[in-house]
Amino acid sequence: MASAVFAEIEKNIQADPSLVKSINGVYQFNVNTADGVKNWTVDLKTAPGGVKQGPAPKADCTLTLKEQDLVDMSTGKLNGQQAFMQGKLKIQGNMSFAMKLGQVVAGKKKPAAPAASKPAVSAATAAGPSPSPAAS
């Protein structure tokens, strides 16, 4: 399960190389699986960026969580802030990198969806009330 999440993160990095510039950090994930703890490194400091299994030589941010929680975060079932507050996600190192985690996991998918729906709501709201033919 975790390998599928990290494969998706790898695709997101390849699809959006600007993540390396905007994040400029190295993440280490310590994932508690049924087979024990597995480490993954997400390098968004050294171009072209990438993902590899194994610990990071020098991580800016280390995240420790259960495999299922990682999967739930990647699918949107679990919010990262809620996971942290509930003790499901432990963070060591630079907290600002943890705040950027959504960009890494979701790629450009998440930011695009709300932006696409906002103009439709704004347009309807901006139009204000209109006279209804049924009201006459």
Secondary structure by P-SEA (a helix, b strand, c coil): caaaaaaaaaaaaaacccccccccbbbbbbccccccbbbbbbbcccccccccccccccccbbbbbcaaaaaaaaaccccaaaaaaaccccccccaaaaaaaaaaaacaaaaaaaaaaaaaaaaaaaaccccccccc
